[in-house]
């Protein structure tokens, strides 16, 4: 599981048991789910550059990074990375 915060107070979670990533907004104690996307397997990591949300699956040795629109969760397709640790995003 991973947590990633945005400058506007929203945040993303990669939920281990749920095979998905979420965007949340509002007070951390009473957040509202804005969107979620299934990754097809255990979610390992999520991060954002403010323009795109990136997510990876656990033990996905293919190096596939899924990409989503931060506001809508629209699937922007995927990219494949070479080398590095395939079990998270840093």
Backbone torsions as a table, in degrees:
resi	resn	phi	psi	omega
1	UNK	NA	145.6	178.7
2	UNK	-143.3	151.6	178.3
3	UNK	-123.9	136.8	178.8
4	UNK	-138.7	127.4	-178.3
5	UNK	-101.8	148.5	174.8
6	UNK	-102.4	161.1	-180.0
7	UNK	-65.5	-24.4	-179.6
8	UNK	-83.8	3.1	178.8
9	UNK	97.6	-15.3	175.9
10	UNK	-70.5	161.6	176.4
11	UNK	-150.4	161.6	-179.0
12	UNK	-119.2	147.8	173.0
13	UNK	-128.6	142.1	170.2
14	UNK	-104.7	109.1	-172.5
15	UNK	-95.3	113.7	-173.4
16	UNK	-50.5	-55.5	-174.3
17	UNK	-81.4	-8.6	-173.1
18	UNK	-104.5	-2.9	-179.1
19	UNK	50.9	34.4	-179.3
20	UNK	-148.4	164.3	172.8
21	UNK	-113.8	149.7	-177.2
22	UNK	-127.9	151.8	165.4
23	UNK	-111.7	132.1	-179.7
24	UNK	-122.2	147.1	174.9
25	UNK	-135.9	153.8	178.3
26	UNK	105.3	-174.7	178.3
27	UNK	-57.8	132.7	-178.6
28	UNK	-54.4	-26.5	178.4
29	UNK	-81.7	-19.6	-177.2
30	UNK	-138.4	48.3	-176.7
31	UNK	-72.4	154.8	177.1
32	UNK	-111.9	132.2	175.7
33	UNK	-71.5	124.5	178.8
34	UNK	-91.9	-45.0	175.6
35	UNK	-159.5	163.9	173.0
36	UNK	-145.0	153.5	178.5
37	UNK	-136.6	130.8	174.8
38	UNK	-73.7	140.6	176.7
39	UNK	-102.2	-10.2	178.5
40	UNK	90.8	-7.8	178.8
41	UNK	-163.7	177.5	-176.6
42	UNK	-53.7	124.5	179.1
43	UNK	-74.3	130.4	-178.3
44	UNK	-107.7	-37.5	-175.0
45	UNK	-156.2	154.6	177.9
46	UNK	-147.2	142.0	173.7
47	UNK	-155.2	172.3	-177.9
48	UNK	-148.0	149.9	172.3
49	UNK	-105.3	11.1	-178.3
50	UNK	93.1	-19.9	-179.4
51	UNK	-113.9	-29.3	-179.8
52	UNK	-139.8	141.7	173.0
53	UNK	-99.7	132.0	-178.9
54	UNK	-112.8	139.4	-179.6
55	UNK	-143.5	145.8	177.9
56	UNK	-130.9	157.3	176.9
57	UNK	-95.8	155.7	177.0
58	UNK	-70.7	138.5	176.1
59	UNK	55.8	31.7	177.4
60	UNK	-93.5	87.3	-175.8
61	UNK	-71.0	4.0	178.0
62	UNK	-78.6	-17.7	-179.0
63	UNK	77.4	17.9	-178.3
64	UNK	-77.7	130.4	175.1
65	UNK	-115.6	120.4	177.2
66	UNK	-82.8	149.3	-178.7
67	UNK	-127.5	138.6	-178.1
68	UNK	-136.9	150.6	172.7
69	UNK	-69.3	129.6	-175.7
70	UNK	-66.3	-31.4	-178.7
71	UNK	-81.8	-41.1	-172.0
72	UNK	-106.8	-20.2	-175.3
73	UNK	80.9	5.2	179.5
74	UNK	-56.4	134.4	-178.8
75	UNK	-74.2	117.4	-179.0
76	UNK	-96.4	12.0	-179.5
77	UNK	90.5	-166.4	-176.4
78	UNK	-134.5	163.2	173.2
79	UNK	-128.5	161.7	179.6
80	UNK	-120.1	131.2	178.7
81	UNK	-103.2	158.4	179.2
82	UNK	-109.7	128.5	175.3
83	UNK	73.3	-175.5	179.9
84	UNK	82.0	-172.1	179.5
85	UNK	-88.2	121.2	-177.5
86	UNK	-86.5	7.6	-174.5
87	UNK	-108.5	15.1	179.2
88	UNK	178.8	177.1	177.3
89	UNK	-125.1	139.5	-178.2
90	UNK	-126.3	NA	NA
